[in-house]
Amino acid sequence: MADVRRHGNIVGFWGTLATDGQTPLTENVQAGEFSRPQYVGQYGGDFAIYVYSNVANTVTLYTAHSSQLTTEGSDPGRVAPPWNYFYPTAFSDPNLTASYTLSPGVGISLLIPRFVPGWTMLKATGSSQLYAGWELATT
């Protein structure tokens, strides 16, 4: 059996946790805006995401490569995300993007196997209070 190491950051996209370390606190997000970018590594593995919205909303997962090259043109620098290169995440068909319409007060969990994005962000269609997080399991 493989030794699986989990990396979990349940406050990765929007919102945070209360001081008890358990209770999610949401963050206000304007319509058409993106979450803060999150660097999730170059290791690949199973990527799990959880998203909650307080209003009806469509949320789309956007991804970009590991990062822009350094000024020397060598390995990617991971200090800043590649802002101009985030695109909607699609599965085996370009029409099957990772977009989910949520009812008010409902969350969704999604597992994307063998995911190697580098950077990720979420985009919301409606002004809302969102809470979302991610975990990446590598073997």
C-alpha positions in Angstrom: 0.0 0.0 0.0 1.3 3.4 -0.9 2.1 5.9 1.8 -0.2 8.8 1.1 0.7 12.2 2.5 -2.2 14.7 2.5 -1.8 18.4 2.2 -4.9 20.2 3.4 -5.6 23.9 3.4 -9.3 24.4 4.0 -9.0 28.1 3.9 -7.3 28.3 0.6 -9.7 30.3 -1.6 -12.2 32.5 0.2 -13.0 32.9 3.8 -11.2 31.7 6.9 -11.7 29.8 10.1 -12.9 31.2 13.4 -10.5 31.2 16.3 -11.8 27.7 17.3 -10.2 26.4 14.1 -13.4 24.7 13.0 -16.1 27.2 12.1 -15.9 28.6 8.6 -16.2 32.4 8.2 -17.3 33.5 4.8 -15.9 36.4 2.8 -17.8 38.9 0.6 -17.2 38.4 -3.1 -18.5 40.7 -5.8 -20.2 39.4 -9.0 -17.7 38.4 -11.7 -14.7 38.6 -9.4 -12.0 36.0 -8.7 -10.8 34.5 -5.4 -7.3 34.9 -4.2 -5.0 32.7 -6.3 -3.6 29.6 -4.6 -0.4 27.9 -5.5 -1.1 24.2 -5.1 2.2 22.8 -6.3 3.6 20.9 -9.2 3.3 17.4 -7.7 0.0 16.2 -9.1 -2.4 14.0 -7.4 -6.0 14.0 -6.4 -7.4 17.5 -5.9 -10.5 18.0 -3.8 -12.3 21.3 -3.5 -15.3 22.4 -1.4 -17.4 25.5 -2.2 -20.2 27.0 -0.2 -22.3 30.1 -1.2 -25.0 31.9 0.7 -26.9 32.9 -2.4 -27.6 31.2 -5.8 -24.4 31.4 -7.6 -22.3 29.7 -10.3 -18.7 29.1 -9.3 -16.0 28.0 -11.8 -12.6 26.6 -11.1 -9.8 28.4 -13.0 -6.2 27.1 -13.3 -2.9 28.2 -14.6 0.5 26.7 -15.1 3.1 26.7 -12.3 4.1 30.3 -12.9 5.9 32.7 -15.1 9.5 32.1 -15.8 12.1 33.9 -13.8 13.7 37.0 -15.4 16.6 34.7 -16.4 14.2 32.5 -18.3 14.9 29.5 -16.2 12.7 27.7 -13.7 9.3 29.2 -12.9 9.2 31.8 -10.2 6.4 31.1 -7.8 6.3 34.5 -6.1 3.5 35.8 -8.3 0.8 34.0 -10.1 0.6 34.2 -14.0 -2.3 36.6 -14.0 -2.9 36.6 -17.8 -2.9 32.8 -18.0 -5.9 31.6 -15.9 -8.5 29.6 -17.8 -11.6 27.6 -16.9 -10.7 24.0 -15.9 -12.1 21.5 -18.3 -12.2 17.7 -18.1 -11.8 15.4 -21.1 -14.1 17.6 -23.1 -13.7 21.4 -23.4 -17.5 21.7 -22.8 -17.2 20.0 -19.5 -15.8 22.8 -17.4 -15.6 22.7 -13.6 -18.6 25.1 -13.2 -21.2 24.5 -10.5 -24.5 26.2 -9.9 -25.2 26.4 -6.2 -28.5 27.0 -4.4 -28.5 29.4 -1.5 -26.8 28.0 1.6 -25.6 24.9 -0.2 -22.0 23.6 -0.6 -20.5 21.2 -3.1 -17.5 19.0 -3.0 -15.5 18.0 -6.1 -12.7 15.5 -6.6 -10.5 15.9 -9.7 -8.1 13.0 -10.0 -4.5 13.4 -11.3 -4.6 17.2 -11.2 -1.4 19.2 -11.9 -2.4 22.9 -12.1 0.2 24.9 -10.4 -2.2 27.8 -9.6 -5.9 27.9 -9.0 -8.7 30.5 -8.5 -12.4 30.5 -8.3 -14.7 32.8 -10.1 -18.3 33.6 -8.9 -21.2 35.0 -11.1 -23.1 36.6 -8.2 -22.2 38.9 -5.3 -22.2 36.6 -2.3 -20.5 35.3 0.8 -18.4 32.4 -0.2 -16.3 29.9 1.7 -14.1 27.4 -0.2 -11.0 25.3 0.3 -8.9 22.7 -1.3 -6.8 19.7 -0.5 -4.2 17.9 -2.6 -3.2 14.3 -2.0 0.0 13.1 -3.5 1.5 9.6 -3.5 
